[in-house]
Amino acid sequence: MAVMSPSFDRVRDAFEAVAGPGKQSGQWMTFQCPCHDDHHASAAIAHNQSGGRTVVRCFAGCDDRDILDRLGLKVVDLFDEPMRREAPLSASERAVRKRAGERARAEAEQRREATRADMARRRAELERQRGDQLGEPEFVRAYLYERADGTPAGSVVRYVTHYEHLDVKTFRQFRWDKTRKRYAPQGFDPVLYHLPEVRAAVEARTTIVLVEGEKDADRARALGATATCNAMGAGSFTQAHVDQLAGAERVVIVTDRDEPGYRHAQTVREMLSGAVGAVYVVQALTGKDLSDHLDAGHPFEDLEPVDPEAELAAKRVCTVKDVMRATSPHARPQPPTHPPPPTAMSATAAQVASRSPAQEKDEVAR
Ligand SMILES: [Zn+2]
């Protein structure tokens, strides 16, 4: 599917300059993420027609703004329409503007050059650490995803690829094709894992445990809990998942003890607020996730309460959402001033914040 839009072309070109050609995967074009040691192509871009903008996402949970920074882009570059000027410019103003533009382009190019070098260095380090690949990826398990009525929606298959020095796990989605009665290598409806059980728990007003990944969901389920997760991990929790949990009495989020985990937990907690009764966030006493916690001999009840927002703040992590929140929704975008406007960031944040909730929801639903 060819996308024709100024913002998409701009972001794709910047990504290709640092990470090489992207790969089309459904509505997303995927790239290796410039912000973390990415074994796959975890970063993706897509054009949102109704919002007139391009969406950038790392499915491992990196901050959109960090990614833009590595690409030498600004938030305003995500929008198709440039900010409008109120008055025509004089010749000298145009000259100043032109020089500023040239300077900005040169700086962005330098930024991309640095990112390209950094990614090459990290790739080499990763390859050194894992050694040569030994054979094809090996099937580990298939996790069935059902719709609320119990009919199959699809399956997430877990593979492991062995390297000389370590193993790398990967996941792939398969959609159940009910007419052909077989699985096709495609994404499927965004249903929660064990959705029929989740809906029953909503009806029965019992606690629902939300974890990262099917393995942990099944560990909690084996202990008698109603446990679920969304397919494809952090960054893929959508409004559809919120709707499936709507009306629940209590949701306990078990967050992974790392930055993408906290970011995911924070996003999910915000998305669920108002839709469900109470939301708690807990984490493993030992290790990274629920499996580590249980393997260390701790009972499920000993998971410790944690505030993901505080954890992220302690790491001085800032998200686009934080910037939007910090800006009054009534603030008008400022017309650009010259030379390069020091307020460019807040103006674009206001521009983002002034977009209708329906468009934001549409992006979340992607
Ligand atoms: Zn990333």
Residues whose N, C-alpha, C, O or C-beta is under 5 A from the ligand:
A	BS01	ZN	C33 C35 H36 C58 A60 C62
